[in-house]
Amino acid sequence: MTAYLLTIHLLNLLAPAVLLAGAMALIAHRLPGWRGARPWVSTWKVRFLWGLLVNLLVLAVSMLFGSPGKIQAYAAMLLASALAHFFMLGGWRR
């Protein structure tokens, strides 16, 4: 495999994790009442980085089990990202 093909393969593998983290961060930023829940997650950039970290961890675990590109890996990424934002923004108190 050439370096070009390896780069394309890795970008296609990581694209759903990056896009989901960005979408969740921007959606959470636009929701009313969620801006000042925690001072350490007050910006969308911090939420994006935490979401990306969670998504990459889920992707790494799915690679261990042999299903990084299957629908259950994407569903687990969505669930983990939603739970991370729920806990970051203090959703259990609402």
C-alpha positions in Angstrom: 0.0 0.0 0.0 1.4 3.3 -1.0 1.6 6.3 1.3 -1.2 8.1 -0.6 -3.5 5.1 -0.2 -2.7 4.8 3.4 -3.4 8.4 4.0 -6.8 8.2 2.2 -7.6 5.0 4.2 -6.9 6.7 7.5 -8.8 9.8 6.7 -11.8 7.8 5.7 -11.5 5.8 9.0 -11.3 9.0 11.1 -13.8 11.1 9.3 -17.0 9.9 11.1 -15.3 10.5 14.5 -14.3 14.0 13.6 -17.6 14.9 12.0 -19.7 13.5 14.8 -17.6 15.3 17.4 -18.0 18.6 15.5 -21.7 18.2 15.0 -22.3 17.3 18.7 -20.3 20.2 19.9 -22.0 22.7 17.6 -25.5 21.4 18.4 -24.8 21.5 22.2 -23.5 25.0 21.8 -26.7 26.2 20.1 -29.1 24.6 22.6 -30.6 27.2 24.9 -29.6 26.9 28.6 -26.6 24.7 28.1 -23.9 27.3 27.7 -23.0 27.9 31.4 -23.5 24.4 32.8 -19.8 23.9 33.5 -17.1 26.5 33.3 -14.6 24.1 31.8 -16.8 23.2 28.9 -18.1 26.6 28.1 -16.7 26.8 24.6 -17.5 24.6 21.6 -13.8 23.9 21.0 -13.5 22.2 24.4 -16.6 20.1 23.7 -15.3 19.2 20.3 -12.0 18.0 21.7 -13.6 15.9 24.4 -16.1 14.5 21.9 -13.2 13.7 19.5 -11.3 11.9 22.3 -14.3 9.8 23.2 -15.0 9.0 19.6 -11.4 8.0 18.9 -11.4 5.7 22.0 -14.6 4.0 20.8 -13.0 3.6 17.4 -9.9 2.1 18.9 -12.0 -0.4 21.0 -14.0 -1.3 17.9 -10.7 -2.0 16.1 -9.8 -4.4 18.8 -13.0 -6.3 18.2 -12.6 -6.2 14.5 -15.5 -4.0 13.5 -14.2 -0.4 13.0 -16.2 0.4 9.9 -19.5 -1.4 10.7 -22.7 0.2 11.8 -22.3 -1.0 15.5 -19.1 1.0 15.7 -20.9 4.1 14.5 -23.8 3.5 16.8 -21.4 3.1 19.8 -19.7 6.3 18.8 -23.0 8.1 18.7 -24.0 6.7 22.1 -20.6 7.5 23.7 -20.6 11.0 22.3 -24.1 11.7 23.5 -23.2 10.4 27.0 -20.0 12.4 27.1 -22.0 15.6 26.3 -24.7 14.6 28.8 -22.1 14.4 31.6 -20.1 17.4 30.5 -23.1 19.6 30.5 -24.6 18.4 33.7 -27.7 16.9 32.1 -28.6 14.8 35.1 -29.4 17.9 37.1 -32.1 19.2 34.7 
